[in-house]
Amino acid sequence: MEKKNAPATVAPEPVTSEPIASEPVAAEPVASEAVAAEPVASEPVAAEDGASKRGASVNWASLMADGPLHKIGECLLAKEEYVDTYSALRQVCRNWRSGLPEPDVHLHEWIMVEHALPRAAEFTFLHLRTSRYVTIDLTEVHARYYFIGFCRGIIVLAQKNQPHKIRLLNPLTKTLNTMFEAQMPSVILESVAIMKSPTMVFVSTHYPTEIAWVDESTPTKDIDEDWGEGRFSIEHHSLRCITPFNGELYAIAVDNSEFGKLVCTNNVQLEQRASTVNMETLISFSELGNDKFYLG
Protein backbone atom coordinates (compact mmCIF):
# COMPACT_ATOMS: atom_id res chain seq x y z
CA MET A 1 0.00 0.00 0.00
CA GLU A 2 1.38 3.33 -1.02
CA LYS A 3 2.24 5.71 1.82
CA LYS A 4 0.62 9.10 1.83
CA ASN A 5 2.65 12.13 2.66
CA ALA A 6 1.82 13.76 5.98
CA PRO A 7 -0.08 17.03 5.80
CA ALA A 8 2.19 20.04 5.85
CA THR A 9 2.24 22.33 8.82
CA VAL A 10 3.53 25.83 8.94
CA ALA A 11 5.17 26.99 12.13
CA PRO A 12 3.95 30.38 13.38
CA GLU A 13 6.43 33.20 13.27
CA PRO A 14 8.27 33.49 16.62
CA VAL A 15 6.64 35.88 19.07
CA THR A 16 8.63 39.07 19.36
CA SER A 17 8.34 41.48 22.22
CA GLU A 18 6.83 44.83 21.43
CA PRO A 19 9.08 47.90 21.38
CA ILE A 20 8.23 51.17 23.05
CA ALA A 21 8.11 53.93 20.48
CA SER A 22 10.07 57.17 20.48
CA GLU A 23 12.42 56.42 23.35
CA PRO A 24 14.85 53.47 23.42
CA VAL A 25 13.26 51.38 26.12
CA ALA A 26 13.81 47.65 25.91
CA ALA A 27 10.73 45.75 24.91
CA GLU A 28 8.82 43.72 27.41
CA PRO A 29 6.31 40.95 26.61
CA VAL A 30 2.77 41.15 27.90
CA ALA A 31 2.40 38.58 30.60
CA SER A 32 -1.18 37.71 29.81
CA GLU A 33 -2.07 34.33 28.37
CA ALA A 34 -0.36 33.91 25.04
CA VAL A 35 -2.45 33.48 21.94
CA ALA A 36 -0.81 30.89 19.77
CA ALA A 37 -1.10 31.00 16.03
CA GLU A 38 -2.33 27.49 15.26
CA PRO A 39 -1.40 26.11 11.85
CA VAL A 40 -4.23 24.59 9.86
CA ALA A 41 -3.49 21.79 7.45
CA SER A 42 -5.80 20.81 4.64
CA GLU A 43 -6.74 17.28 3.59
CA PRO A 44 -4.31 15.50 1.24
CA VAL A 45 -5.42 15.79 -2.39
CA ALA A 46 -4.96 12.77 -4.66
CA ALA A 47 -3.13 13.44 -7.94
CA GLU A 48 -4.37 12.15 -11.30
CA ASP A 49 -1.58 9.58 -11.38
CA GLY A 50 -2.74 8.22 -8.05
CA ALA A 51 -0.01 9.92 -6.02
CA SER A 52 -1.08 12.18 -3.21
CA LYS A 53 -0.11 15.82 -3.07
CA ARG A 54 0.28 18.10 -0.11
CA GLY A 55 -2.65 20.40 0.45
CA ALA A 56 -2.09 24.09 0.81
CA SER A 57 -1.78 25.15 4.49
CA VAL A 58 -2.87 28.45 5.93
CA ASN A 59 -0.02 30.64 7.15
CA TRP A 60 -1.64 32.53 10.00
CA ALA A 61 1.36 34.80 10.39
CA SER A 62 0.68 36.18 6.90
CA LEU A 63 -2.63 37.75 7.91
CA MET A 64 -2.30 41.47 7.28
CA ALA A 65 -4.38 44.61 7.66
CA ASP A 66 -6.17 44.06 4.34
CA GLY A 67 -7.55 40.75 5.64
CA PRO A 68 -9.75 39.81 8.60
CA LEU A 69 -7.12 40.66 11.22
CA HIS A 70 -7.87 44.39 11.28
CA LYS A 71 -11.61 43.71 11.58
CA ILE A 72 -11.00 41.25 14.43
CA GLY A 73 -9.00 43.92 16.23
CA GLU A 74 -11.76 46.48 15.76
CA CYS A 75 -14.33 44.07 17.19
CA LEU A 76 -12.19 43.39 20.25
CA LEU A 77 -11.59 47.10 20.87
CA ALA A 78 -15.30 47.86 20.49
CA LYS A 79 -15.87 46.35 23.95
CA GLU A 80 -13.52 47.27 26.77
CA GLU A 81 -13.72 43.85 28.37
CA TYR A 82 -11.78 42.32 25.45
CA VAL A 83 -8.76 44.62 25.39
CA ASP A 84 -6.76 41.93 27.19
CA THR A 85 -7.39 39.59 24.24
CA TYR A 86 -6.38 42.37 21.87
CA SER A 87 -3.18 42.84 23.87
CA ALA A 88 -2.40 39.11 23.60
CA LEU A 89 -2.96 39.12 19.82
CA ARG A 90 -0.34 41.85 19.44
CA GLN A 91 2.25 39.48 20.90
CA VAL A 92 1.80 36.70 18.31
CA CYS A 93 4.18 38.11 15.72
CA ARG A 94 5.34 41.28 14.01
CA ASN A 95 2.82 40.96 11.16
CA TRP A 96 -0.11 40.66 13.53
CA ARG A 97 1.09 43.64 15.53
CA SER A 98 1.34 45.83 12.42
CA GLY A 99 -1.99 44.56 11.05
CA LEU A 100 -4.05 45.32 14.16
CA PRO A 101 -5.60 48.77 14.58
CA GLU A 102 -4.01 51.21 17.02
CA PRO A 103 -6.28 51.61 20.05
CA ASP A 104 -7.36 55.03 21.27
CA VAL A 105 -7.02 54.05 24.90
CA HIS A 106 -9.50 55.70 27.21
CA LEU A 107 -10.65 52.88 29.43
CA HIS A 108 -13.47 53.45 31.90
CA GLU A 109 -14.10 49.92 33.13
CA TRP A 110 -10.54 48.86 33.98
CA ILE A 111 -8.68 49.66 37.18
CA MET A 112 -5.06 49.07 38.05
CA VAL A 113 -4.54 46.71 40.97
CA GLU A 114 -2.03 47.78 43.59
CA HIS A 115 1.49 46.61 42.84
CA ALA A 116 4.45 46.49 45.21
CA LEU A 117 7.85 44.95 45.76
CA PRO A 118 9.18 42.49 44.80
CA ARG A 119 7.02 42.78 41.65
CA ALA A 120 6.77 46.55 41.39
CA ALA A 121 7.28 46.37 37.61
CA GLU A 122 4.28 44.08 37.03
CA PHE A 123 1.06 45.99 36.39
CA THR A 124 -2.24 44.13 36.66
CA PHE A 125 -5.42 45.64 35.25
CA LEU A 126 -8.83 44.34 36.30
CA HIS A 127 -12.11 44.67 34.40
CA LEU A 128 -14.70 45.61 37.00
CA ARG A 129 -17.73 44.03 35.38
CA THR A 130 -16.34 40.68 34.25
CA SER A 131 -13.28 40.23 36.53
CA ARG A 132 -11.10 39.67 33.45
CA TYR A 133 -7.55 40.77 34.05
CA VAL A 134 -4.26 41.23 32.24
CA THR A 135 -0.79 41.51 33.77
CA ILE A 136 1.92 43.43 31.94
CA ASP A 137 5.59 43.22 32.82
CA LEU A 138 7.25 46.64 32.45
CA THR A 139 10.61 45.83 34.03
CA GLU A 140 12.66 47.82 31.53
CA VAL A 141 10.31 50.78 31.75
CA HIS A 142 10.42 50.62 35.54
CA ALA A 143 14.23 50.77 35.41
CA ARG A 144 14.16 54.13 33.59
CA TYR A 145 11.00 55.84 34.80
CA TYR A 146 9.19 56.62 38.04
CA PHE A 147 5.60 55.46 38.19
CA ILE A 148 3.31 58.42 38.98
CA GLY A 149 -0.22 57.17 38.44
CA PHE A 150 -2.83 55.59 36.19
CA CYS A 151 -5.82 57.29 34.59
CA ARG A 152 -8.31 55.91 32.07
CA GLY A 153 -5.96 53.41 30.46
CA ILE A 154 -2.78 55.51 30.50
CA ILE A 155 0.19 55.10 32.85
CA VAL A 156 1.78 58.40 33.87
CA LEU A 157 5.56 58.23 34.23
CA ALA A 158 8.45 60.57 34.97
CA GLN A 159 12.02 60.14 33.79
CA LYS A 160 14.39 59.08 36.53
CA ASN A 161 17.07 61.33 35.07
CA GLN A 162 16.84 65.06 35.54
CA PRO A 163 14.68 66.99 34.81
CA HIS A 164 12.13 64.16 35.30
CA LYS A 165 10.05 64.92 32.20
CA ILE A 166 6.51 63.59 31.96
CA ARG A 167 5.87 60.53 29.84
CA LEU A 168 2.54 58.81 29.06
CA LEU A 169 2.56 55.08 28.39
CA ASN A 170 -0.12 53.10 26.58
CA PRO A 171 0.15 49.72 28.35
CA LEU A 172 -1.59 47.83 25.54
CA THR A 173 0.74 48.89 22.73
CA LYS A 174 3.66 50.07 24.92
CA THR A 175 3.70 53.30 22.95
CA LEU A 176 5.36 56.14 24.84
CA ASN A 177 4.26 59.75 24.45
CA THR A 178 7.47 61.81 24.52
CA MET A 179 5.94 65.14 23.54
CA PHE A 180 5.94 66.62 27.05
CA GLU A 181 8.77 68.96 27.98
CA ALA A 182 7.38 69.72 31.43
CA GLN A 183 8.83 67.84 34.36
CA MET A 184 6.94 66.39 37.28
CA PRO A 185 6.67 68.75 40.29
CA SER A 186 9.11 68.16 43.14
CA VAL A 187 6.37 67.84 45.77
CA ILE A 188 4.36 64.89 47.06
CA LEU A 189 1.40 64.27 44.77
CA GLU A 190 -2.05 63.24 45.93
CA SER A 191 -3.42 62.11 42.57
CA VAL A 192 -3.00 62.53 38.84
CA ALA A 193 -5.44 62.74 35.92
CA ILE A 194 -5.24 63.02 32.14
CA MET A 195 -7.49 64.83 29.70
CA LYS A 196 -7.40 64.44 25.92
CA SER A 197 -7.94 66.94 23.08
CA PRO A 198 -5.80 68.64 24.13
CA THR A 199 -3.65 66.21 26.09
CA MET A 200 -3.14 67.70 29.55
CA VAL A 201 -1.81 66.25 32.79
CA PHE A 202 -3.39 67.42 36.05
CA VAL A 203 -1.89 66.78 39.49
CA SER A 204 -3.20 67.55 42.96
CA THR A 205 -0.99 68.21 45.96
CA HIS A 206 -1.64 68.25 49.70
CA TYR A 207 0.73 71.06 50.61
CA PRO A 208 0.03 73.48 49.17
CA THR A 209 -3.58 72.41 48.53
CA GLU A 210 -3.88 72.98 44.81
CA ILE A 211 -4.43 71.48 41.40
CA ALA A 212 -1.95 72.33 38.66
CA TRP A 213 -1.79 71.29 35.03
CA VAL A 214 0.43 71.28 31.94
CA ASP A 215 0.13 70.39 28.27
CA GLU A 216 2.63 69.29 25.62
CA SER A 217 3.71 72.89 24.94
CA THR A 218 4.58 73.65 28.57
CA PRO A 219 8.34 74.19 28.82
CA THR A 220 10.72 72.70 31.36
CA LYS A 221 11.08 74.96 34.38
CA ASP A 222 13.70 75.34 37.09
CA ILE A 223 13.11 73.45 40.30
CA ASP A 224 12.43 76.69 42.21
CA GLU A 225 9.81 77.90 39.73
CA ASP A 226 6.08 77.36 40.17
CA TRP A 227 5.00 74.19 38.39
CA GLY A 228 2.29 74.19 35.76
CA GLU A 229 0.77 76.64 33.34
CA GLY A 230 -2.49 76.67 35.27
CA ARG A 231 -3.16 76.45 38.98
CA PHE A 232 -6.20 76.28 41.26
CA SER A 233 -5.68 76.77 45.00
CA ILE A 234 -8.19 76.44 47.81
CA GLU A 235 -7.21 77.33 51.38
CA HIS A 236 -8.17 75.33 54.48
CA HIS A 237 -9.28 72.39 52.37
CA SER A 238 -7.84 69.07 51.28
CA LEU A 239 -8.32 67.62 47.82
CA ARG A 240 -9.74 64.11 48.05
CA CYS A 241 -9.79 63.03 44.41
CA ILE A 242 -9.67 64.36 40.87
CA THR A 243 -11.16 62.71 37.79
CA PRO A 244 -11.96 63.62 34.17
CA PHE A 245 -15.56 63.37 33.01
CA ASN A 246 -17.25 64.45 29.78
CA GLY A 247 -14.42 66.75 28.74
CA GLU A 248 -13.97 68.46 32.12
CA LEU A 249 -11.94 67.77 35.24
CA TYR A 250 -13.72 67.46 38.59
CA ALA A 251 -12.38 67.38 42.15
CA ILE A 252 -13.75 67.27 45.69
CA ALA A 253 -12.28 69.71 48.22
CA VAL A 254 -13.16 69.16 51.89
CA ASP A 255 -12.47 71.45 54.86
CA ASN A 256 -11.67 70.46 58.43
CA SER A 257 -15.36 70.20 59.29
CA GLU A 258 -15.94 67.78 56.41
CA PHE A 259 -17.96 70.32 54.44
CA GLY A 260 -17.13 69.94 50.78
CA LYS A 261 -17.00 71.70 47.47
CA LEU A 262 -17.12 70.25 43.99
CA VAL A 263 -14.72 72.14 41.74
CA CYS A 264 -14.26 71.70 38.02
CA THR A 265 -12.67 73.15 34.93
CA ASN A 266 -14.68 75.72 33.04
CA ASN A 267 -15.72 74.69 29.52
CA VAL A 268 -12.47 73.22 28.18
CA GLN A 269 -12.40 73.49 24.39
CA LEU A 270 -10.74 71.26 21.82
CA GLU A 271 -7.04 72.04 21.42
CA GLN A 272 -7.24 74.69 24.12
CA ARG A 273 -3.91 75.71 25.69
CA ALA A 274 -3.35 74.74 29.31
CA SER A 275 -2.49 78.35 30.14
CA THR A 276 -6.08 79.40 29.32
CA VAL A 277 -7.88 76.69 31.32
CA ASN A 278 -9.69 77.83 34.48
CA MET A 279 -11.22 76.03 37.46
CA GLU A 280 -14.05 77.22 39.68
CA THR A 281 -16.30 76.00 42.49
CA LEU A 282 -19.35 74.30 41.01
CA ILE A 283 -21.37 73.50 44.14
CA SER A 284 -20.93 73.36 47.91
CA PHE A 285 -22.52 70.64 50.01
CA SER A 286 -23.07 69.78 53.64
CA GLU A 287 -21.05 67.54 55.91
CA LEU A 288 -19.78 64.45 54.15
CA GLY A 289 -18.76 62.48 57.18
CA ASN A 290 -15.36 60.93 57.65
CA ASP A 291 -13.92 59.74 54.31
CA LYS A 292 -17.33 59.46 52.63
CA PHE A 293 -16.50 60.72 49.17
CA TYR A 294 -16.18 59.36 45.68
CA LEU A 295 -15.85 60.55 42.12
CA GLY A 296 -15.86 58.08 39.27
C-alpha positions as a printed NumPy array, in Angstrom:
array([[  0.   ,   0.   ,   0.   ],
       [  1.378,   3.334,  -1.02 ],
       [  2.241,   5.713,   1.821],
       [  0.619,   9.097,   1.828],
       [  2.654,  12.13 ,   2.655],
       [  1.82 ,  13.763,   5.98 ],
       [ -0.075,  17.032,   5.804],
       [  2.192,  20.043,   5.854],
       [  2.241,  22.326,   8.821],
       [  3.527,  25.827,   8.944],
       [  5.168,  26.987,  12.132],
       [  3.954,  30.38 ,  13.383],
       [  6.434,  33.197,  13.274],
       [  8.268,  33.487,  16.622],
       [  6.645,  35.875,  19.073],
       [  8.629,  39.069,  19.357],
       [  8.338,  41.484,  22.215],
       [  6.828,  44.825,  21.435],
       [  9.08 ,  47.9  ,  21.385],
       [  8.235,  51.174,  23.051],
       [  8.106,  53.926,  20.482],
       [ 10.067,  57.165,  20.48 ],
       [ 12.425,  56.417,  23.348],
       [ 14.849,  53.467,  23.418],
       [ 13.26 ,  51.379,  26.121],
       [ 13.812,  47.653,  25.913],
       [ 10.732,  45.747,  24.914],
       [  8.817,  43.717,  27.411],
       [  6.305,  40.948,  26.615],
       [  2.766,  41.153,  27.899],
       [  2.403,  38.577,  30.596],
       [ -1.183,  37.706,  29.807],
       [ -2.071,  34.326,  28.367],
       [ -0.362,  33.907,  25.037],
       [ -2.455,  33.485,  21.944],
       [ -0.806,  30.889,  19.769],
       [ -1.102,  31.002,  16.028],
       [ -2.326,  27.492,  15.259],
       [ -1.402,  26.111,  11.852],
       [ -4.231,  24.593,   9.855],
       [ -3.488,  21.787,   7.451],
       [ -5.803,  20.809,   4.639],
       [ -6.739,  17.279,   3.588],
       [ -4.314,  15.498,   1.239],
       [ -5.417,  15.786,  -2.39 ],
       [ -4.962,  12.774,  -4.664],
       [ -3.129,  13.445,  -7.94 ],
       [ -4.374,  12.151, -11.296],
       [ -1.579,   9.576, -11.383],
       [ -2.745,   8.216,  -8.054],
       [ -0.01 ,   9.924,  -6.025],
       [ -1.077,  12.185,  -3.21 ],
       [ -0.11 ,  15.818,  -3.068],
       [  0.281,  18.104,  -0.112],
       [ -2.651,  20.404,   0.447],
       [ -2.086,  24.091,   0.807],
       [ -1.775,  25.146,   4.491],
       [ -2.868,  28.448,   5.931],
       [ -0.015,  30.643,   7.15 ],
       [ -1.642,  32.527,   9.996],
       [  1.363,  34.805,  10.394],
       [  0.68 ,  36.179,   6.897],
       [ -2.632,  37.755,   7.909],
       [ -2.3  ,  41.474,   7.281],
       [ -4.38 ,  44.614,   7.664],
       [ -6.168,  44.058,   4.339],
       [ -7.549,  40.746,   5.64 ],
       [ -9.753,  39.812,   8.597],
       [ -7.117,  40.661,  11.221],
       [ -7.873,  44.39 ,  11.285],
       [-11.606,  43.712,  11.58 ],
       [-11.004,  41.254,  14.432],
       [ -9.005,  43.916,  16.234],
       [-11.765,  46.485,  15.761],
       [-14.334,  44.071,  17.187],
       [-12.192,  43.394,  20.255],
       [-11.594,  47.102,  20.871],
       [-15.304,  47.857,  20.489],
       [-15.87 ,  46.347,  23.948],
       [-13.518,  47.273,  26.774],
       [-13.725,  43.849,  28.371],
       [-11.779,  42.317,  25.447],
       [ -8.762,  44.623,  25.391],
       [ -6.756,  41.931,  27.194],
       [ -7.389,  39.587,  24.244],
       [ -6.381,  42.37 ,  21.87 ],
       [ -3.175,  42.842,  23.87 ],
       [ -2.4  ,  39.11 ,  23.599],
       [ -2.96 ,  39.124,  19.822],
       [ -0.344,  41.845,  19.44 ],
       [  2.252,  39.476,  20.9  ],
       [  1.8  ,  36.705,  18.31 ],
       [  4.185,  38.112,  15.722],
       [  5.335,  41.281,  14.008],
       [  2.825,  40.956,  11.157],
       [ -0.109,  40.662,  13.525],
       [  1.094,  43.64 ,  15.527],
       [  1.336,  45.831,  12.415],
       [ -1.988,  44.564,  11.053],
       [ -4.051,  45.318,  14.158],
       [ -5.604,  48.772,  14.578],
       [ -4.014,  51.205,  17.023],
       [ -6.275,  51.613,  20.055],
       [ -7.357,  55.03 ,  21.266],
       [ -7.023,  54.055,  24.895],
       [ -9.503,  55.703,  27.205],
       [-10.65 ,  52.88 ,  29.433],
       [-13.471,  53.454,  31.895],
       [-14.1  ,  49.918,  33.13 ],
       [-10.541,  48.861,  33.984],
       [ -8.679,  49.663,  37.183],
       [ -5.057,  49.07 ,  38.05 ],
       [ -4.544,  46.706,  40.968],
       [ -2.025,  47.784,  43.589],
       [  1.486,  46.613,  42.841],
       [  4.45 ,  46.493,  45.211],
       [  7.846,  44.946,  45.76 ],
       [  9.18 ,  42.489,  44.796],
       [  7.02 ,  42.782,  41.65 ],
       [  6.77 ,  46.547,  41.387],
       [  7.276,  46.374,  37.612],
       [  4.28 ,  44.084,  37.029],
       [  1.062,  45.989,  36.392],
       [ -2.24 ,  44.126,  36.664],
       [ -5.42 ,  45.635,  35.248],
       [ -8.835,  44.337,  36.302],
       [-12.105,  44.67 ,  34.403],
       [-14.696,  45.608,  37.004],
       [-17.728,  44.035,  35.381],
       [-16.339,  40.678,  34.251],
       [-13.277,  40.226,  36.528],
       [-11.103,  39.674,  33.45 ],
       [ -7.547,  40.766,  34.05 ],
       [ -4.258,  41.234,  32.237],
       [ -0.785,  41.513,  33.767],
       [  1.916,  43.425,  31.939],
       [  5.594,  43.223,  32.817],
       [  7.247,  46.641,  32.45 ],
       [ 10.607,  45.825,  34.028],
       [ 12.659,  47.819,  31.529],
       [ 10.307,  50.78 ,  31.752],
       [ 10.418,  50.615,  35.543],
       [ 14.227,  50.775,  35.413],
       [ 14.163,  54.126,  33.595],
       [ 10.996,  55.836,  34.802],
       [  9.191,  56.616,  38.035],
       [  5.603,  55.458,  38.195],
       [  3.315,  58.419,  38.98 ],
       [ -0.224,  57.173,  38.436],
       [ -2.828,  55.586,  36.19 ],
       [ -5.816,  57.287,  34.586],
       [ -8.305,  55.909,  32.072],
       [ -5.964,  53.409,  30.458],
       [ -2.782,  55.506,  30.498],
       [  0.191,  55.101,  32.852],
       [  1.782,  58.4  ,  33.871],
       [  5.564,  58.226,  34.227],
       [  8.449,  60.568,  34.968],
       [ 12.02 ,  60.139,  33.79 ],
       [ 14.392,  59.084,  36.534],
       [ 17.071,  61.331,  35.072],
       [ 16.841,  65.065,  35.544],
       [ 14.68 ,  66.99 ,  34.808],
       [ 12.126,  64.161,  35.304],
       [ 10.049,  64.915,  32.2  ],
       [  6.51 ,  63.586,  31.964],
       [  5.866,  60.526,  29.838],
       [  2.545,  58.812,  29.062],
       [  2.561,  55.078,  28.387],
       [ -0.115,  53.097,  26.576],
       [  0.15 ,  49.72 ,  28.354],
       [ -1.591,  47.827,  25.538],
       [  0.745,  48.893,  22.733],
       [  3.659,  50.073,  24.923],
       [  3.705,  53.299,  22.948],
       [  5.365,  56.136,  24.843],
       [  4.261,  59.753,  24.448],
       [  7.47 ,  61.811,  24.523],
       [  5.936,  65.142,  23.541],
       [  5.935,  66.62 ,  27.053],
       [  8.771,  68.962,  27.981],
       [  7.378,  69.724,  31.432],
       [  8.83 ,  67.843,  34.356],
       [  6.936,  66.389,  37.283],
       [  6.672,  68.748,  40.286],
       [  9.113,  68.163,  43.143],
       [  6.371,  67.839,  45.77 ],
       [  4.356,  64.893,  47.059],
       [  1.399,  64.268,  44.766],
       [ -2.053,  63.24 ,  45.93 ],
       [ -3.417,  62.114,  42.57 ],
       [ -2.997,  62.526,  38.836],
       [ -5.444,  62.736,  35.923],
       [ -5.242,  63.017,  32.141],
       [ -7.491,  64.826,  29.698],
       [ -7.402,  64.445,  25.922],
       [ -7.943,  66.936,  23.078],
       [ -5.797,  68.644,  24.135],
       [ -3.651,  66.206,  26.089],
       [ -3.135,  67.698,  29.546],
       [ -1.814,  66.25 ,  32.788],
       [ -3.393,  67.423,  36.053],
       [ -1.894,  66.779,  39.491],
       [ -3.202,  67.547,  42.96 ],
       [ -0.992,  68.214,  45.962],
       [ -1.637,  68.252,  49.699],
       [  0.727,  71.057,  50.611],
       [  0.033,  73.478,  49.169],
       [ -3.578,  72.408,  48.528],
       [ -3.881,  72.98 ,  44.81 ],
       [ -4.429,  71.475,  41.4  ],
       [ -1.952,  72.33 ,  38.655],
       [ -1.791,  71.289,  35.025],
       [  0.431,  71.279,  31.935],
       [  0.135,  70.392,  28.268],
       [  2.629,  69.288,  25.621],
       [  3.706,  72.888,  24.936],
       [  4.577,  73.649,  28.573],
       [  8.343,  74.186,  28.823],
       [ 10.718,  72.701,  31.355],
       [ 11.084,  74.965,  34.384],
       [ 13.701,  75.342,  37.092],
       [ 13.114,  73.45 ,  40.305],
       [ 12.435,  76.692,  42.207],
       [  9.806,  77.899,  39.733],
       [  6.083,  77.358,  40.171],
       [  4.998,  74.189,  38.392],
       [  2.291,  74.191,  35.765],
       [  0.765,  76.637,  33.345],
       [ -2.49 ,  76.671,  35.275],
       [ -3.159,  76.45 ,  38.977],
       [ -6.202,  76.279,  41.256],
       [ -5.681,  76.771,  45.004],
       [ -8.185,  76.44 ,  47.813],
       [ -7.21 ,  77.33 ,  51.382],
       [ -8.166,  75.332,  54.479],
       [ -9.283,  72.388,  52.366],
       [ -7.841,  69.073,  51.277],
       [ -8.324,  67.624,  47.818],
       [ -9.738,  64.109,  48.054],
       [ -9.792,  63.035,  44.411],
       [ -9.67 ,  64.357,  40.868],
       [-11.164,  62.71 ,  37.786],
       [-11.959,  63.625,  34.166],
       [-15.559,  63.368,  33.015],
       [-17.252,  64.452,  29.784],
       [-14.42 ,  66.755,  28.744],
       [-13.973,  68.46 ,  32.119],
       [-11.935,  67.766,  35.237],
       [-13.717,  67.461,  38.594],
       [-12.385,  67.384,  42.155],
       [-13.746,  67.27 ,  45.692],
       [-12.284,  69.705,  48.217],
       [-13.157,  69.16 ,  51.885],
       [-12.468,  71.449,  54.859],
       [-11.667,  70.461,  58.435],
       [-15.363,  70.203,  59.29 ],
       [-15.941,  67.78 ,  56.411],
       [-17.955,  70.315,  54.437],
       [-17.133,  69.936,  50.78 ],
       [-16.998,  71.696,  47.472],
       [-17.123,  70.249,  43.994],
       [-14.72 ,  72.137,  41.737],
       [-14.264,  71.697,  38.017],
       [-12.666,  73.152,  34.925],
       [-14.681,  75.716,  33.04 ],
       [-15.72 ,  74.692,  29.518],
       [-12.472,  73.216,  28.181],
       [-12.399,  73.494,  24.388],
       [-10.738,  71.26 ,  21.815],
       [ -7.041,  72.036,  21.415],
       [ -7.242,  74.694,  24.122],
       [ -3.91 ,  75.71 ,  25.692],
       [ -3.345,  74.744,  29.313],
       [ -2.489,  78.351,  30.138],
       [ -6.081,  79.403,  29.325],
       [ -7.88 ,  76.685,  31.325],
       [ -9.686,  77.833,  34.482],
       [-11.218,  76.034,  37.458],
       [-14.05 ,  77.222,  39.68 ],
       [-16.304,  76.002,  42.493],
       [-19.347,  74.296,  41.009],
       [-21.373,  73.501,  44.137],
       [-20.927,  73.358,  47.911],
       [-22.518,  70.636,  50.011],
       [-23.069,  69.782,  53.643],
       [-21.051,  67.543,  55.907],
       [-19.778,  64.453,  54.147],
       [-18.756,  62.476,  57.18 ],
       [-15.365,  60.926,  57.653],
       [-13.923,  59.743,  54.313],
       [-17.329,  59.455,  52.631],
       [-16.5  ,  60.723,  49.166],
       [-16.178,  59.358,  45.685],
       [-15.853,  60.545,  42.123],
       [-15.856,  58.078,  39.271]])
